[in-house]
Amino acid sequence: MAIIPRMSLYDPDTITAIATPPGEGGVGVVRISGPDVWSIADVIFKALDQVPVSKRAHGTFAYGKVVEPDGTEIDTGLALVMRAPKSYTCEDVVEIQGHGGAVGMRRILRLALEAGARMAEPGEFTKRAFLNGRIDLVQAEGIFDLIRARSDRAASAALEQMEGRLSTVFDGVYEAFLEVAANLETTLDFVEDELPDDVFAGIAELMDQTFEQLEELLDTWDEGRLLREGARVVILGRPNAGKSTLLNALLGFDRAIVSSTAGTTRDTIEEGFVLNGIPLRVIDTAGLRETDCEIEAEGVRRAEAHGAEANLAIYLVDASQPLHAEDRERLEKLDPKKSVVLLNKVDQGKAIEGVAGVDASLIHGQGLDELKRAMAATLEQGADLAAPPHAVISERHRHLLIQSRMEAKQARAFLNQNVEENAVLATEHLRAALDYLGQVTGRVYHDELLDSIFSRFCIGK
C-alpha cells in the first residue's frame, strides 16, 4: 500500500513525553523526536564509553547516565537510537530508558524540555507518523484500538487494522471509484457518436461491483462496535429472583451480597466480563417492585434507566412461583432482540407456564452455559463473531462510507436516467464520493479531522 509522504505540509519541531504509564515500574521511557534530538540527547545523556548519542548508528543503544547541566546524576539507564526514516515517527528519535517511577521520569522529562524540546500533545508521535507517510489514518486508529483492546479478539482485530489490511480494502474501493470517475470524465471529451456502444455499460457494471465492496465493509460495523465499545448487559427482575447470584456466577467470584432478604441490592453493581471475545459491562440492579422506601425506590428507578440503555437485558423470573403480575407486565415490554429471559430456581419445581426462556438453577450452576449461548446469540446479531478475528470498521468509517455510498448511488441514478445528458452531474457526485472515501484513510484530511482522531490518544503515543 503506497502512502504519500506529507512532510512538506508541516514544519516539525522537537517534541518529548513520557511514553510509559504513570506509577511505579521496572522501566520508564522518555521519548524525544524531531530535528534537535541529537543535541538534546548529547546534553542530558552521557554514555559510559564516552561516545555521544549523536554519533551512534541506527538501532543501537548506549548504557550511561542521565545528568543535569552541572553534571549531577539523575538516573542510570539506556539511550536507544533510531534514525529517520526508520523510526515510529519517521524522524530522528531517541528514547531514554530509566528506572520506572513518577519522580525519576518527570526529572528526565524536565531535562529534555530545558534542553530545547517541547511537550508533546496527545497522540502527536502517531500524528507525525501519519504526516510523514508511515501510516494512514485507519492504521493510526488501529494503534489506538490495540491499546484500548479489552479482549483477545479485539486485540487481534486491531492488530490486523494496524498492519494495514483494512486500509488495503478501503484503497481498493477508492481506486475502483477513481477508475469509474476517470472513465466517466473521459467520455465527456468525445462526441456521442464516437463512443463505443458498451462504454457506459462497463462503467455501470464497475460501479455495481464497487457497491458490493462498500456493503461488505459496512457489514462489519456491528462486530466492530461490539469489539471496540463492548456491550452493556443489565440484570433485571423482581427481588429474590437471583440477580446477584447470576452476577457472581458469570464473574466466577462473589462480587455481590446474596441474601434471602428481599431488597438487599439497593444500588447498581458493575463488573467487566468477556464473552466470546466481546467485552461486557455487567450491571446488577435493585429488585423491581413497588416500594415506599425512598432509597429502594431510587434503586428501582436506576435499574429501569439502565435497562432502557442496555445492549442486552437479562430478565430473571422465579420459576418456582406462579408468574407475578409485575413480571408479566415487564416481560411484555421487553424487546426480544435485546433481551434474554432466565427462568431461575427450576430445581424447586417449575410453576410457570407459557413463558419462553432459559431454565436454570443458578445456586447449583445449572443453565449457566445455556444462558451464555443465548446472550452471545443475542449480542452477535448482525456480527459474524464465529469467523476468525479480522479488522472491522469503526463508527467514523461507517459514517463516511454511508456518505460515500449516497453520493455514488446518486451518480448511478443519473446514469440510469440519461447517461449522455447526466454524465457531468454523475461525475460531480462521484468526486464527492471519493472525497468521503479519502477521509477514511487520510488521502483527504483537514486539521479538525486529525485533531478528532489523535486527541483521543494518550500523551507519549
N, C-alpha and C positions, 0 to 999 in steps of 0.2 A: 504494500500500500504506500503510494507516494504521498508525502506531505510537503507542502511548500514552506520553506523557512520564512519566518516572519520577523527576522532580526532587525530589518530596516524600519520596522513600524514602531519601535520604541527605543529609548536611549537608556540602557541599563546602568544603574549604579551598583554598589556593592551592598548586599544585604546579609543579615545574620539572625539566627534564632536558635533557641534550644530545640533540638529535634527529638528528644526523648520525653516520655510522660513525666509530669512533676512527681516529686516524692523520692523516697529512698530507693536505691537500686545499685546493682553491681557496677554498671557503666552508665555514664551520661554523655550525650553528644551535643556539641555546639557546631552548627553548620554555617559556613561562610561561602557566599557565591557572588562572583562579579569581577570586574576588571582590576580592582585593587586588592584581590585576595592574597597575592604573594607578599606584598609589602606589609599587610596586616599580620599575616601568619609569621613572617620573619621577626616582627616586633614582639609578639606575645608568646611564641613557642621557640624554645632553644633545645635542639637535638643534642643528645649526649655525644654523638660522633662529630659534632661541630659543622655538619653540612646543613646549610639553610634549607628550609622547606621549599623555597622558590627554585632551588637548583635540583630538586629531586624529580625522578621520572614519574610518569603517569602510573597509577595503580600501585605505588609503593607507600610505605608508611615509615615514620620515624618514631623512636622512643625518646622522650625527653621531658622537659619541664615547662609548665605554663608560668610565665613570670610577669611581674609588674614592670613598668618602665625603669624603676630603680634597681631591678634585679631580684626583688623579693619573690620567693617561690610561692605560687598559689596552689599548684597541683602537679602531679606527675601523670603521664599518660601517653597517648599516641596521636600523631597527626597523619591523617590519611589524605593522600594527594590524588586529585582527579583533574586532568587537564581537558579543556574544551577540544572537541565537542563530545568527548567520551565520559560525560557525567550526567547526572539526573537532570540538570537544568540546561545542558549543552554549553555551560560556561565553565570557567576555571572554578574549582571547588576545593575547599579544604574542610575536613571535619576533625575537630579536636575532640578526642575521646578521653574523658577523665573519669574519676570516681563518681558514681551516682550520688545524688543528694542535691537538694534545692539550693543550699548556700553555695556549694562549690560551682554548680552550673551557672548561677547568677554572677559569680565573680568572673568566670571566664567570659561570659556574655558581655559583661561591663567592659572588660579589656578590649574585646573586639569592637565594641561601639566607640570607645575612646580612641581607638587606633584608626577610625575612619569609616567603619561600616554603619549602615542604617538598620534599624529594627525591621525585620520582615513583616509584611502584612499576612493575615490568614491565607494560606494556600499559595503564597507568592512564589515559592520554589516550583510548585507544579504549574503555576501560571506561566512561568518563564520556560518551562519545558514545552508548553504548548506554543508560546510565541516564537520559540526557537525551532519549531518544527519537529521536535522529538516525538510528540504525541498529538492526537487530536482531542476534541472535547469529549467524545464518547469514551476514549481511553482514560482521560482525566477523571471522569465520573466513575469509571471502573475502579480506579485507585481509591476514591472516596468510599465506594461501596465495599471494597475489600476491608478497609479499615473498620467500617461500621458493621460488618457482617456478624450476624448473631446465630448462624448455623453453618454446618459444613457445606450444605448445598448452596447457601447464599454466597459463601466464600468462593466456591468453585465457579459459580456463575460470574461473579465479579472478576475473578482471575481471567476467565475467557474474554470478558469485555476489555480488561486492561491490556491483554495481549493483542487486541485488535480484530478479533473475529467478528464482533458485531459491526465494527467500523467497515469491514470488508463488505458486509451485506448492504449497509447504507450506501457505500460508494457504488456498489453495483446498481442500486436503484437510481442513484443520482446520474450515473453515466448513461443509463437507459433513457431517462427523461431528457438528458442532454442530447442524446442521439436523435430522439423524436423531434426536439425543438430545432436542431440543426437541419434535419431533413425537411421539416415544415418550412423553415425560413428559406431553404434553397428553392422551394417551389415558387416563392414569391418573385424570383428573378426570371422566371420563364413565362412565355406566353402559353395560355392554356393548351393550345393545340400541340405544343412541343413536348408536353409531359407524357411519359408512358402511362398507359391506361391503369396499371396496377399500383402506381406510386402511392396514392392516398390509402389504398387498401393495406399496403405494407406498413404505413405509418400507424394506422388504426390498430393493426394486429400487434405491433410493438408496444403501443400504449396499453392494450389489454393485458399483455404479458406482464408489464410493469405494475399494473393494478394488482395482479395476483401476488407479486412480491410485497407490495405495500400491505396487503391484507395479512399475509403470513407474519410480517413484523408486528402488526397491530394485535395479532392473536396472542403474542407473548406477554401482553401488558398485565393480564390478571396474575400470571405467575410472578412477574417482576414486582408487582405491588405487594404480593404476599412475602416475597423474599426480602425486599428492602424495608417495608414498613411493619411486617408481621401482621398479626390479627388479634383483635380484642375479643376474648371469649368470656362471657358473663354467665355465672351460675345463678339461676333464679329458682324460686319455689317457695312454698309456704314454710313456716317454722317446722323444724324437726323432720324435714324431708330427706336430709342427708347431704346438704350442700357443702358444709365444712369437711365432712368425711370424704366427699368427692375430691375437693381441693387437695387434701392430704394424700389421697390415693394417686392422683395424677402426678404430684410432685415427688412422691416416694418418701416423704418425711412429714412429721407432724408440724404443720405451719399454723393451722387454725385450731382453736379450742373446740373440742367436741363435747357436747353435754346433752343430756335428755331434757334439760330445762329449755323451754321454748324461748326464743328471742335472745339467745346468747350472743349472736353476732349482731352488733348494732351499727358498725361502720364497715366499709369495704376493706378487703384484704387482697393485695395484688402480688403475684409472683410470675416469674418468667418460666416458660416451658417450651420445649421444641418437639413438634410432632411432624413426622415425615419431612423433615427439613424445613418446616415452617416455624419461625419463631412466634410464640404466642404470649400474650399477656393475659393470664387467667385471673379473673376477678370474682371472689366470693362475696356475696351480698347478704344483707339482712333479709329475714323471712318476710314474705309478702302477706300482710294481713291488715285488717282494720285494727287500730290501737289508739288508746287515749294517752299513751306515754309520748311525751314530746320528743324525747331522744330517739325512741324506736320509730316514731313516725318520720323523723328526718332520715333515718336509715332506710326506710321503705322508699322514700322519695328518691334518694340517691340510687337505690337499686333499680328503680324504674328508669331513671335517667341513663344509667349505664346500659341497661337493656336496650334502650332506644338507639344508642350509638354503637352497639356491638356489631362485629362482623359475624359472630355466632353466639346464639343464646342456647344454653343447656338448661332445659326446664325440668326440675325434679318433681316427681309425684310419689307420694307414699302409697304404693300399690297394695299395701296390706289393709288399707281402709277404703271404704266407698269414696268415690270421687267427690271432693268438696266442691260446692258451688263456685267458690272463688277460683279454684283450679280450672274448672270448666270454662269460666269466663275468660281467664287469661290464656288458656290453650287455644281458644277460638281466635284470639287476636294474634297469635304467633305467625310469623312469616315462615312458611315451610322451607323456603330457600335459604333461610338464615338461622335455622333452629333445629335442635335435636331434643326429643323427649326421652327422659330416662325414668323408667318405672322401677323405683327402688323398693327394697325390703320384700322381694318376692319369696324369700325364704320363710316368711311368716304367713304365707298364703296370699294368693292374688285375688283381691276383692274387686278389682276394676275390670270392666268390660268395655269394649268399643273404643279404646284409646290405643293408637299405634305408637310404639316406642321400643326402646331397648330395655329388656328385662335385666335387672341387676339386683345383687345383694352386696352393696359396697363394703359392709362390715366384714364380709367373707371374701372379698376380692372378685366376686362373680360379676360378669358382664362388663368389666373394665376394658378388655380388648375389643369387644364388640362396639363399645362406646367410642373408643379411639378411631376405629374404622369408620364409624358414622360421622364423627367430627371431621376426619380427613376428607371423606367424600363430599361433605357439605362445603368445606372451605375450598376444595380444589375444583369446584365448578368453574369451567372456563379456563382452567390451567392444567397442563399436562405434567404433573409432578412425578408421574411414573417413568418419564423419559430421563435419560442421563442429564446431569446438570449442564446447562448451556446459558450463554449470555441472553439476557432478556431486556426489553426496552423499559425506560422509566416514564414517569408522568410527563416530563419535559419532552422526551422523544415522541410520546403518544400525541401530545398537543400539536407539535409541529407536523407530524405525519398526517394527522387529520386535516390540518390546514392545507397541506400539500395535496392530499387526495381531493379535497373540494375544488381546488384550482384546476387540477388535472382533469377532473370529471367535467368541469365547465368547458375546458378546451375540447374534450371528447364530444360534448353535446354540440358545440359549434360545428365540429367536423361532420357530425351526423346530419345537421340541418342542411348545410350547403357548403361543402368543403372548399370550393373555389372562392366563394364570396367571403367566407368566415376565416380564412387561413390566418389573416393578420390578428384577429381577435383571439383565435386559438393559441397563436404564438405568444401573445401577451400573458395569457393565463398560464401557459407552460413556464414562462420565465418566472412568474410568481411562485409556481410550484417548486421550481429549482431553488429559489431564494429560501423558502421554508426548509427544504431538504438540506441546503448548505449550512443553515444554522444548527443542524443536529451535530455535525462533525466539526464545524468551525471553518468551513470553506467561506462562509459568510458570517461575520460576527461584528459586534459593537461593544463598547465599554460596559453598557448595562448588562449585556448577556454574560460577559466574563465575570463581572462582579457578582452576579447572582449565583454563578457556579462556584467560583473559588472562595468566596467569603464564607462558605459552609465548612471549609477545611480548617484544621487546627493551625495555629502558628507553628512554623517549623517544618511543614509538609509542602 
